[in-house]
């Protein structure tokens, strides 16, 4: 970072022509999407770990994937 404050950066950005501001906005939004994807991945990993721990503690009956799909198809028919 250049040591500029948010207000200074915003002021300079607003001096850009509309096409450059649009490119800057696109770049900034894309950087947030990357952060969202990373956070989303972390949350899914945390959820998977939580479910795995719960399974280890509770156990229970299991069903094979073909059995689950067969039952699902029957319900849809």
N, C-alpha and C positions, 0 to 999 in steps of 0.2 A: 504494500500500500504506500502511496506517496505522502502520507501524512495529512492529506486533505480531509476536512470534515465532510459529513454527509451533505450538509447544506451547500458546501463549496462544489462538491461533485455534482449534485443535482443542478446547481446554477450553471455549471459548465455544460452539462448534458443538454440542458434546455436551449443552449446557444447553437446546438447542432441543427443542421437542416432536417426536415421531416424524415427523409429517407434514412439518414444516419441515426436519428432517434429511434426509428422503427427497428433498425438492425440492432441497436443497443438494447432496446426492450426485448427483442427476440433472444438475444444472447443471455440477458439476465433471467428471463423466464425459463430458458433451457437449463440454466444452472440450477434453478429451483426444482425442476422436474427430476434432475439427476439426484438431488438430495432427497426428494420424495421417494424415488425408486429405492435408494439405499435404505431409507428409514423403513419403507414398506417391507423390504427384504428382511431387515432386522426384526421387525415385528412378527413376520411369519415364522422366522427361525425361533423366536421366543415362544410363539404359540405352539409350534411343533414340539419344542422341548417340554413345555408345560403339559401337553397331552401325553407325551412319552412318560413323564414322571407319574402322571395320574394313572396311566395304564399299568406301570410297574407296581403301583400301590394297590390298585383295585383288581387288576386282572379281569377275567371274564371270558365268556365264550367268544370264539372267533369264527368267521365264515370266509370261505375262499372267494376271490374276486369273481370267478365264473358263477358261483352260487348267487352272489349279490346281484350281478347283472341279469341272470336268469329271472330272479324274482322281480327286478325292476321292469324287465320287458313284459312279464306277465301282468303287472299292474298297469302298464301303458296300453296293453291290448284290450 
